[in-house]
Amino acid sequence: MAEHHHHEHEHHHAPRLSKYEEALSKYNCALNDDEIREKVKQIIIEKVPQNDTPEVKKFLMGSVELTTLKTTDSEESVMAFTERVNQFDEQYPDLPHVATICVYPCFAKTVSETLEVDGVEIACVSGSFPSSQALIEVKVAETALAVKDGATEIDIVMSVGRFLSGDYETVCDEIAELKQVCGDKKMKVILETGCLKTAENIKKASILAMYAGADYIKTSTGKLEPAATPEAAYVMCQAIKEYYDETGIQIGFKPAGGLNSVMDAVTMYTIVKEVLGEQWLTNQWFRMGTSRLANLLLSEVVGEEVKFF
């Protein structure tokens, strides 16, 4: 009898885990930043050189999300930008075309009316990119309009301020609601890893984004520094792998921002290969958000400097 009473008493005092904390408890989020840095250093020293090949660079061209997110973008400039992708297909029939053209929602219609290449997705950044500081109604409307105008993929920014203040419920509810608006269109959730600072935060944000309905997790908006670091990529890929092992759901990975050199791209490829394996090395599951890299990769593949895009 006393035992029974004791059990009840204990139960009464056990803090109830929210469903978000419960989801997180299935994963190791207590990461040490120095250990992560060491692991990444090893991968870069030992594994990157063997991926520095023409084949990998060719593959990476097909993973590029060709992006223009400038204040000066106009219908004319976005149309010309899209035309380059059409011309590329004619001029370099043996090379993979880019995976995606990524623009603001007000240009979704322009891209969808101009794009002639099969298999190139139209991505729009939505939900008050890059700050995500807007009422959820505004985020929903912007996302719905982007999809209506031809976006086949949507990139949103997680509510970083809410995440950092521990309001996981609102963070996840927003992601889930926006995923509902996207329907069968793929949704990428940007974690803005430079604002999350620690490996532990990046791991938690990755798990929560996937749990709430992300089809891809993405490092950065490219509007803040630091953007896509190898360390952030490593932690996010680990999270994707553990989530896949736990749920059987495969989530894509997109580093973006701060990819300034071909070596940066090869490093990201190597991290994906080492942590996630071959299954993720397709231009469906691995994307890179960048514009400058397209020309740099093309130049290396054809063996002379080309400014095509």
Salt bridges, closest charged atoms under 4 A:
GLU8 OE2 - HIS4 NE2 3.87
GLU10 OE2 - HIS6 NE2 3.81
ASP34 OD1 - ARG37 NH2 2.51
GLU38 OE2 - LYS41 NZ 3.70
ASP52 OD1 - LYS57 NZ 2.85
GLU65 OE2 - LYS188 NZ 3.14
GLU65 OE1 - LYS254 NZ 2.58
GLU65 OE2 - ARG287 NH1 2.75
GLU113 OE2 - LYS109 NZ 2.86
ASP149 OD1 - LYS148 NZ 3.51
GLU153 OE1 - LYS188 NZ 2.71
GLU153 OE1 - ARG287 NH1 2.80
ASP155 OD1 - LYS188 NZ 2.92
ASP155 OD2 - LYS218 NZ 2.86
ASP155 OD2 - LYS254 NZ 2.89
ASP167 OD2 - ARG162 NH1 3.24
GLU174 OE1 - LYS139 NZ 2.85
ASP184 OD1 - LYS185 NZ 3.32
GLU200 OE2 - LYS204 NZ 3.29
ASP215 OD2 - LYS179 NZ 2.79
GLU242 OE2 - LYS203 NZ 3.08
ASP245 OD2 - LYS241 NZ 3.26
GLU300 OE1 - LYS57 NZ 2.67
GLU305 OE2 - LYS307 NZ 2.79
